[in-house]
Amino acid sequence: MDDEMNVGELLKETAEENQTRKVLEILNECKDLEEAKEKVKALLNK
């Protein structure tokens, strides 16, 4: 049972890290804060 919980936690952590990477990539690509906000909102609405 502990192995299943550990795998679940690892999956959750990996997903969170990947989401953070996506947000950072968006911030680096955008020319201003408004564009970044719109792109992050679009990411949340997927």
C-alpha positions in Angstrom: 0.0 0.0 0.0 2.9 2.4 0.8 4.3 1.8 -2.7 1.0 2.9 -4.3 0.9 6.0 -2.2 4.5 6.8 -3.0 3.8 6.4 -6.8 0.8 8.6 -6.4 2.7 11.3 -4.6 5.5 11.1 -7.2 3.0 11.5 -10.0 1.4 14.5 -8.3 4.8 16.2 -7.7 5.8 15.6 -11.3 2.6 17.0 -12.6 3.0 20.1 -10.4 6.6 20.6 -11.5 5.5 20.3 -15.2 2.8 22.8 -14.7 5.3 25.2 -13.1 7.6 24.7 -16.1 4.7 25.5 -18.5 4.0 28.7 -16.6 7.6 29.8 -16.6 7.9 29.1 -20.3 4.8 31.3 -20.9 6.3 34.1 -18.8 9.5 34.0 -20.7 7.7 34.1 -24.1 5.3 36.9 -23.3 6.0 40.5 -24.1 4.0 41.9 -21.1 2.1 40.9 -18.0 -1.4 41.0 -19.7 -0.3 38.6 -22.4 1.1 36.2 -19.8 -2.1 36.4 -17.7 -4.2 35.5 -20.7 -2.0 32.6 -21.6 -2.0 31.3 -18.0 -5.8 31.6 -17.9 -6.1 29.7 -21.1 -3.9 27.0 -19.6 -6.2 26.7 -16.6 -9.3 26.4 -18.8 -8.0 23.4 -20.7 
